[in-house]
Amino acid sequence: MRIFYWRLSARRPLLLLSFCAVLLVSGCGGMRTANTPLESTLEKSSCTSNADTLLVLLPGAYSHPNEFTREGFVKALGDNRLAVDAMLVDAHLGYYNNKTILDRLSKDVMAPARSKGYKSIWIVGISVGGFGGLLYAQTHPGELAGLVAIAPYLGERALSLDIANAGGVARWTGPLDAPPGSDPRTPSETQLWQWLRGYVGHSATFGARPPLYLGYGIDDRFAFSHRLLAAALPEGRVFTTEGGHDWPEWMRLWRRMLPTLPLPGCPG
């Protein structure tokens, strides 16, 4: 069953129920309104008032951005003495469902950040937020300095099985043409995986593709797809932990990943 926001049909209630069942996210009882503009909260660096690097944090489908603070993601930046600001974005499933997530991220988050003088912008996304970060990097080449995808949703299991049966993403090609009537601003899952193939065989330079760091729990319900993507990335950019698809695993991954990311440190 397809759950991509540009493929929702009249069977929407059933599709959303399926999405809730797959993600098992708390608070999955109702769709939140996709307000304009996207709401966000800026957390300034604890060691500098003039950070030129911004981390844009995208939550899971039904999560609230304050969970990044509650669970320790923001605190970990200070613990690692990183001179970065963090933007907590309320990019919930409603924006994916109405096909506006990429446009709203561009207009409400990225453009204002650049106008405020940020020279380096990263996206850090969890679950469907990781999926959103990948889509943004695909459709806005050259904008991101880096991308962290933690337990990202990567599409249907059937497509992942096709990729695995082909011998992995390096050997898989998939259809060469875009589906009829497809919108280039909202690529299909097949087009996303074709874009991800561009990471195969590269260790440092990816052209318009930002450095991609992947983290996931080995028992995550999406781990089959994660392993396929991991095979396309340098070993030092893949992180795993015990457990499944929840905050304790994501926090462990974040703490392991942070010291390896090429982010500016605090002065002195």
RAGI-V934428 format. One record per pair of residues at least 12 apart in sequence whose ideal C-beta (glycine too) atoms are under 7 Angstrom apart, sorted by the first residue. I is the first residue (numbers start at 1). J is the second residue. Records with the same first field share a line. If there is no record, write none. Layout:
# RAGI-V934428
I=J / J
This chain:
# RAGI-V934428
1=15 / 18
2=156
3=15 / 18 / 19
4=189
5=96 / 97 / 99
6=99 / 183 / 186
8=97
16=31
19=61
22=221
23=60 / 61 / 127
24=245
25=60 / 61 / 62 / 63
27=62
28=62
31=93 / 94 / 97
32=92 / 94
33=94
34=94 / 95 / 98 / 100
36=104
37=104 / 108
38=89 / 90 / 91 / 104 / 105 / 108 / 109
39=90
40=87 / 88 / 89 / 90 / 109
41=65 / 88
42=85 / 87
43=74 / 85 / 86 / 88
44=85
45=83 / 84 / 85
46=78
47=81 / 83 / 266
48=83 / 266 / 267
51=83 / 84 / 85
52=117 / 118 / 119 / 120
53=84 / 118 / 120 / 263 / 264
54=84 / 85 / 87 / 113 / 118 / 121
55=84 / 86 / 122 / 124
56=87 / 89 / 109 / 121 / 122 / 123 / 124
57=73 / 86 / 87 / 88 / 89 / 124
58=89 / 91 / 123 / 125 / 129 / 132 / 133
59=91 / 126 / 129
60=126 / 127 / 128 / 129
61=92 / 93 / 127 / 128
62=92 / 93
64=90
65=88 / 89 / 90
68=88
71=247 / 251
72=251
73=254
74=86
76=254 / 255 / 258
80=258 / 259
81=265 / 266
82=263 / 264 / 265 / 266
83=264 / 265 / 266 / 267
84=263 / 264
87=109 / 113
89=109
91=105 / 129 / 132
93=128
96=128 / 132
99=186
101=132
102=135 / 136 / 139 / 185 / 186
105=136
106=140
110=143
120=145
121=143 / 144 / 145
122=144 / 145 / 146 / 147 / 148
123=136 / 144 / 147
124=148
125=149 / 152
126=150 / 151 / 250
127=151 / 152 / 153 / 245
128=153
130=149 / 150 / 151 / 152 / 153
131=152 / 153 / 154
133=147 / 149
134=149 / 152 / 192
135=187 / 192
137=209 / 210
138=187 / 192 / 195
139=185 / 187
141=208
142=208
144=210
145=210
146=210 / 211 / 261
147=210 / 212
148=213 / 257
149=212 / 214
150=215 / 250 / 253 / 254
151=216 / 217 / 220 / 222 / 245 / 250
153=222
154=222 / 225 / 229
155=189 / 192 / 225
156=189
157=224
159=189 / 190 / 193
160=224 / 225 / 228
163=193 / 228
164=228
168=228 / 231
169=193 / 196 / 197 / 200 / 228 / 231 / 232
170=200 / 232
174=190 / 193 / 194
175=190
178=191
196=229 / 232
197=232
199=212 / 232 / 233
200=232
203=234
211=237
212=233 / 237
213=237 / 257 / 261
214=226 / 229 / 230 / 233 / 237 / 238
215=239 / 253 / 257
216=240
217=241 / 242 / 243 / 244 / 245 / 249
218=240 / 242
219=243 / 244
220=244 / 245
221=244 / 245
222=245
236=260
239=253 / 256 / 257
241=253
